[in-house]
Amino acid sequence: MATNTPFLSRRQLNFTIVICAVTIALLSIPTESWPLIQRQQLHQVEISTISEPATTSQPSAFQLRLIFALPQPSLQPQPAAQVLHRLLRTRLASAANLSARLHPDRLTVEISPTNIAAVELGPIANLLQQPFTAATIEEAIKRWRAQRYIGRHQRSTETNAVELIDQRLLQSTLNNEDNNLISPQSLDPNVTVAAINQLQRQLFQPMQLRISLIGSELDAIGSEISTLLSQLDEDQTVAGNVIGSATAVRSISTSTSTTDINAAYQTLAGRQQPDFAMTLLLSRIVQQLNPANTVRLYPGATSSQLLWLPHPPAATNLTTKPKQQTPNNWLTAAIEQSLQHLGAMKDWELDRYADQLREQLELRLEQPEAIADQLEVIAFYQLPVDYLPQFDATIAALDGAQIRQQLLQLLQQERFGQITAIQ
C-alpha cells in the first residue's frame, strides 16, 4: 500500500508555525496613536484643542486652561509673579473648579467643572482683573518675604544656582555683555504694591493669552470663551510685550541663603527650536554619565539652560566667571569622568536611551492629565499641531553615532559658563 508524501516536512511545518506566531504577535501590538490636536482662532486668540485623545482608554474630562504669558520669562518665576500667584490662589479658592499654577514663563488658570453645561467663563475675567487692595498686597508681600527668610537655610543649592544664573543672563541681556561680578547690593528684589498692580494689568490681556481645551469641541464652549475674551480688558497702554519676548526692565532677586553655590551651565536649544528633541535626550544621557552630580534642564521658548551642580558643592567668592577663565577642578573632573563613561559605551547603548525617551512619552500620554499638560505646552509655545509625532520621529531617526558626536560637542569645557558663590 503506497503512502502519501506529506506536503510539508516536519521542519518546514515547525518553521511555518513559528512565522505565523510571530506575525500574529506583531499584528497584536497596538500602533502608535497620537492625540488629534487642532488649532483655531477666536477673537485673535489661538485655541488648541484635543477632541479625540486617542491614546487613552477613556475620554478625558473637560478641562480648559487659560495660559497667560509672563512679561518677564526666566528660569524661575520672578518675585512679583510669585506674590501675584499667591494672591490669585487665595481668591480663586472661593470659586469652584478653579485653580492657578505658576511657571517660569507663564501663569495658567485651570477650569475643570464636573458638568460642561454649567461652565460660565464670564465671571472669571473679573476674578483675574479686579485689583487687590494695597493692604492685601502688602500683607502678601510680607508673607512672601517671611517665607523666603525662614526658608533661606532650606533652599536647595540648585534653587540658589538657578537664581544666580537668571541674574547673569539678565545682566547680559541688559548690558549686551558678560559681567564678571554680580554685586549683592544691586540685586535687591523690587516687589512693591505698584509692581504687583502693573503685572496684573499687563498679564491678563488677550494679547498675552493662549488657550488649551480638552474633552470638548470648541463649538460647545465657544460662546462662553467669546464672553470671557470680550471682558478681558485689552489696554495697550499698560500691556507688556507679546508672548515669547521679555521686557527691558525686570526685578532681580538675590538669595539670602548661606548655602555655598558652585554650578556650571550651558545654553542649548529651546522648545521652539528643531534641535530641542536632541537637547532633551542629551540632558538625560549626561545625567547618567555622571550620576555623582546633578544635571537639570530648564527649557524655555527659544533657549534652554543645562544646569550642572557638583556634590558636595564647593565654595569660592561671589563671582560670575566668564567662559574664558580656567574652569573649576570639579567641572574638569566631572567632564573627564563623563567622557570616560561615554568612551566605554557602545552605540547600541546610546540608541537605547533614545528608545527609552520615546517609550516614556508614549506611557505618559496614556494619562489624561499628562495629555492636558502636553497640550498646554504645545498651545503656549505655538508648536506644530503634529509636534508629538514629529518629536517621536526625530528621536527615532537618531543613531548611536550621531548621539555620541553631539555629546562630545556638549562636553567641552569652554561651552560652559560658571557661577560660584559663598556668604
C-alpha positions in Angstrom: 0.0 0.0 0.0 1.5 3.3 -1.1 2.0 6.1 1.5 1.1 9.7 0.8 4.0 12.1 0.8 3.4 15.0 3.3 3.0 18.4 1.7 5.5 19.9 4.3 8.2 18.2 6.1 8.2 18.4 9.9 11.0 21.0 9.9 9.0 23.1 7.4 5.9 22.8 9.4 7.6 23.9 12.6 9.1 26.9 10.8 5.7 27.9 9.3 4.1 27.7 12.8 6.9 30.0 14.2 6.4 32.5 11.4 2.7 32.6 11.9 3.0 33.1 15.7 5.5 36.0 15.2 3.2 37.6 12.7 0.2 37.4 14.9 2.2 38.8 17.8 3.4 41.7 15.7 -0.1 42.5 14.5 -1.4 42.4 18.1 1.0 45.2 19.1 -1.0 48.5 19.1 0.2 51.1 16.6 1.2 54.5 17.8 -1.9 56.7 18.0 -1.3 60.3 18.8 -3.8 62.8 20.2 -5.6 64.7 17.4 -4.7 68.3 18.0 -6.4 71.2 16.2 -5.8 74.9 16.4 -8.3 77.7 15.7 -8.6 81.4 16.4 -11.3 83.2 18.3 -11.1 87.0 18.6 -7.4 86.7 17.5 -6.6 84.3 20.4 -5.3 80.9 19.5 -7.1 77.9 20.9 -5.6 74.4 20.8 -8.0 71.5 21.3 -7.9 67.7 21.6 -11.3 66.3 20.7 -10.2 62.7 20.5 -7.5 61.7 23.0 -6.7 58.5 21.1 -4.0 57.2 23.5 -6.3 57.0 26.5 -8.7 54.1 27.2 -11.5 56.5 28.2 -12.3 60.1 27.1 -10.7 62.9 29.1 -12.7 65.0 31.4 -13.4 68.6 30.2 -10.5 70.9 31.0 -10.0 74.4 29.9 -6.7 76.2 30.5 -6.1 79.9 30.2 -2.4 80.3 29.6 -1.1 83.9 30.2 2.5 84.7 29.2 4.5 86.4 31.9 6.2 89.6 30.6 9.4 88.5 32.4 10.2 84.9 31.4 13.1 83.4 33.3 14.4 80.1 34.7 12.3 80.5 37.7 9.3 82.8 38.5 10.2 86.4 39.3 9.3 87.7 42.8 6.4 89.9 41.6 4.9 86.9 39.8 5.2 84.7 42.9 3.3 87.3 45.0 0.6 87.7 42.4 0.2 84.0 42.2 -0.2 83.8 45.9 -2.9 86.4 45.8 -4.8 84.7 42.9 -4.7 81.3 44.6 -6.4 82.8 47.6 -9.1 84.5 45.5 -9.7 81.5 43.2 -10.1 79.2 46.2 -13.5 80.7 46.8 -14.6 79.6 43.3 -15.4 76.0 42.5 -13.2 74.1 40.0 -10.7 77.0 39.5 -7.0 76.9 40.2 -3.9 78.8 39.2 -0.4 77.4 38.5 2.8 79.4 38.1 5.6 78.5 35.7 8.8 80.5 35.0 7.3 81.9 31.8 3.5 81.7 32.3 0.6 81.6 34.7 -2.1 79.1 33.9 -5.7 79.3 35.2 -7.3 75.8 35.0 -11.1 75.4 34.8 -12.3 71.8 35.4 -16.0 71.7 36.0 -17.8 68.4 36.6 -20.5 69.4 34.2 -19.7 71.2 31.0 -23.2 72.6 30.8 -22.6 74.5 34.0 -19.5 76.3 32.6 -19.7 80.1 33.0 -16.5 81.9 32.0 -17.7 85.5 32.2 -17.1 85.9 35.9 -13.5 84.7 35.6 -12.4 87.9 33.9 -13.4 89.9 37.0 -11.6 87.4 39.3 -8.4 87.9 37.3 -8.5 91.6 36.7 -10.1 93.0 39.8 -7.3 94.9 41.6 -6.3 93.8 45.0 -6.3 96.4 47.8 -3.0 97.9 48.8 -3.3 96.4 52.2 -3.9 92.9 50.8 -0.9 93.2 48.5 1.3 94.5 51.3 0.3 91.5 53.5 1.0 89.1 50.7 4.5 90.7 50.2 5.2 90.4 53.9 4.2 86.7 53.9 6.3 86.1 50.8 9.4 87.8 52.3 8.9 86.0 55.6 8.6 82.6 53.9 11.7 83.4 51.9 13.7 84.4 55.0 12.5 81.4 57.1 13.4 79.0 54.3 16.8 80.5 53.5 18.6 77.7 55.2 16.4 75.0 53.4 16.8 76.5 49.9 18.5 73.9 47.8 21.8 74.6 46.1 20.0 74.1 42.8 17.5 76.9 43.5 20.2 79.3 44.5 22.3 78.5 41.5 19.3 78.9 39.1 18.6 82.3 40.7 22.2 83.5 40.1 22.2 82.2 36.6 19.0 84.1 36.0 20.8 87.2 37.2 23.7 86.7 35.0 21.5 86.1 31.9 19.5 89.2 32.7 22.6 91.3 33.2 24.0 90.0 29.9 20.7 90.9 28.2 20.6 94.4 29.6 24.3 95.2 29.1 24.8 93.1 26.0 27.9 91.6 27.6 29.0 89.2 30.3 29.5 90.6 33.8 32.4 89.3 35.8 31.0 90.4 39.1 27.4 90.4 40.5 27.0 92.8 43.4 24.6 91.6 46.0 23.6 95.3 46.7 22.4 95.7 43.2 20.1 92.6 43.3 17.5 93.8 45.8 14.1 92.3 45.0 11.8 95.1 43.7 8.4 93.8 45.0 6.1 96.6 45.6 2.3 97.3 45.5 2.8 99.2 42.3 4.8 96.4 40.7 2.1 93.8 41.5 -0.7 96.1 40.2 1.3 96.7 37.0 2.0 93.0 36.5 -1.7 92.2 37.0 -2.7 94.8 34.4 -0.1 93.5 31.9 -0.8 89.9 32.4 -4.5 89.4 31.9 -4.8 90.7 28.4 -5.9 88.8 25.3 -2.6 89.6 23.6 -0.9 87.6 26.4 -3.3 84.7 26.2 -3.2 81.2 24.7 -6.0 78.7 25.4 -6.0 74.9 25.5 -9.2 72.8 25.6 -9.6 69.1 26.1 -12.7 66.9 26.4 -15.0 69.2 24.3 -15.4 70.6 20.8 -14.8 74.3 20.6 -18.3 74.8 19.2 -19.8 73.6 22.5 -17.9 76.2 24.6 -17.1 78.9 22.0 -19.8 81.4 23.2 -18.5 81.3 26.7 -14.9 81.8 25.6 -16.1 84.7 23.5 -17.8 86.2 26.5 -14.6 85.8 28.5 -12.4 87.4 25.8 -14.7 90.4 25.4 -14.5 91.1 29.2 -10.7 90.9 29.3 -9.6 94.5 29.1 -7.0 94.9 26.3 -5.4 98.2 27.4 -2.5 98.8 25.0 -1.0 101.5 27.3 -0.2 99.0 30.1 0.2 95.8 28.2 3.7 94.3 28.0 5.3 92.8 25.0 3.7 90.0 23.1 4.1 86.3 24.0 7.6 85.0 24.0 9.5 88.2 24.5 10.9 89.8 27.6 10.5 93.4 28.8 13.6 95.6 29.3 13.1 96.1 33.0 12.9 93.2 35.4 13.3 92.9 39.1 16.4 91.0 40.1 16.4 88.9 43.3 19.2 87.8 45.4 19.5 84.7 47.6 19.7 85.1 51.4 20.8 81.5 51.7 24.0 80.6 53.5 24.5 77.6 51.1 27.7 77.6 49.1 27.0 77.6 45.4 29.1 76.2 42.6 27.5 75.5 39.3 28.1 75.3 35.6 25.5 76.0 32.8 25.2 75.8 29.1 22.7 77.3 26.7 21.0 74.8 24.4 18.1 74.8 22.0 14.6 75.8 23.3 11.2 74.2 22.8 10.6 76.2 19.6 13.9 75.1 18.0 14.1 72.0 15.8 17.0 70.7 18.0 15.0 70.6 21.2 14.4 66.8 21.0 18.2 66.3 20.9 18.6 68.7 23.8 16.2 66.8 25.9 17.9 63.5 25.1 21.4 64.7 25.7 20.5 66.2 29.1 19.2 62.8 30.2 22.3 60.9 29.0 24.7 63.4 30.7 23.0 62.8 34.0 23.5 59.0 33.5 27.2 59.5 32.5 27.9 61.3 35.8 25.3 60.3 38.4 27.5 61.7 41.2 26.5 65.2 40.1 23.1 66.9 39.4 22.1 67.7 35.9 18.9 69.6 35.2 17.4 71.0 32.0 15.4 74.3 32.2 13.6 74.6 28.9 12.4 77.9 27.5 10.9 79.1 24.3 13.9 79.9 22.3 16.7 78.6 24.5 17.2 76.1 27.4 19.7 76.1 30.2 21.5 72.9 31.1 22.5 73.2 34.8 25.3 71.1 36.3 25.9 71.0 40.0 28.6 69.1 41.9 28.1 67.1 45.1 29.1 68.3 47.6 29.0 72.0 46.5 32.3 73.7 46.5 32.9 77.3 47.7 34.6 80.3 46.3 33.8 84.1 46.1 30.6 85.6 44.9 31.7 86.0 41.3 30.3 85.1 37.9 33.2 83.8 35.9 33.3 84.3 32.1 33.8 81.3 30.0 37.4 82.4 29.2 38.6 81.8 32.7 40.1 78.5 33.9 37.2 76.1 34.9 37.0 74.8 38.5 38.5 71.5 39.3 35.1 69.9 39.9 33.9 70.6 36.4 37.1 69.4 34.8 36.9 66.1 36.7 33.1 65.7 36.0 33.6 66.2 32.3 36.6 63.8 32.2 34.6 61.2 34.0 31.6 61.7 31.7 33.9 61.3 28.6 35.4 58.1 30.1 32.0 56.6 30.6 30.9 57.7 27.1 34.0 56.1 25.6 33.2 52.8 27.2 29.6 52.8 25.9 28.6 51.1 22.7 26.5 52.8 20.1 23.6 50.5 20.7 23.5 51.6 24.4 23.1 55.2 23.2 20.4 54.0 20.9 18.6 52.5 23.9 18.5 55.9 25.6 16.6 57.3 22.6 14.2 54.3 22.7 13.6 54.9 26.4 12.7 58.5 25.8 10.2 57.5 23.2 8.7 54.9 25.5 8.4 57.3 28.4 6.5 59.8 26.1 4.1 57.1 25.0 3.5 55.9 28.6 2.8 59.5 29.8 0.3 60.0 27.1 -1.8 57.2 28.5 -2.6 59.5 31.4 -5.3 62.2 30.7 -3.6 64.8 32.9 -0.3 64.3 31.0 -2.1 64.8 27.7 -3.6 68.1 29.1 -0.1 69.2 30.2 1.4 68.4 26.7 -1.4 70.3 25.1 -0.7 73.3 27.3 2.9 73.3 26.3 2.0 73.0 22.6 -0.5 75.8 22.8 1.7 78.2 24.8 4.8 77.8 22.7 2.8 77.6 19.4 4.3 74.3 18.5 3.0 72.5 15.4 -0.2 70.5 16.0 1.7 67.4 14.9 4.5 68.2 17.4 4.3 64.9 19.3 4.7 62.6 16.3 7.4 64.9 14.9 9.2 64.7 18.2 8.9 60.9 18.3 10.1 60.6 14.6 13.1 62.9 15.3 14.2 60.7 18.2 13.6 57.5 16.3 15.8 58.7 13.4 18.8 59.2 15.6 21.6 56.6 15.7 24.2 56.0 18.3 27.0 57.6 16.3 25.0 60.9 15.9 24.2 60.9 19.7 27.8 60.3 20.6 29.0 63.2 18.4 26.5 65.6 19.9 27.6 64.5 23.4 31.2 65.1 22.6 30.4 68.7 21.4 28.3 69.3 24.6 31.0 68.0 26.9 33.5 70.8 26.0 34.5 72.9 29.0 34.7 76.1 27.0 30.9 75.8 26.3 30.0 76.2 30.0 29.5 79.3 31.9 30.1 79.1 35.7 28.6 80.6 38.8 30.4 80.3 42.2 29.4 82.0 45.4 29.6 81.9 49.2 28.4 84.1 52.0 
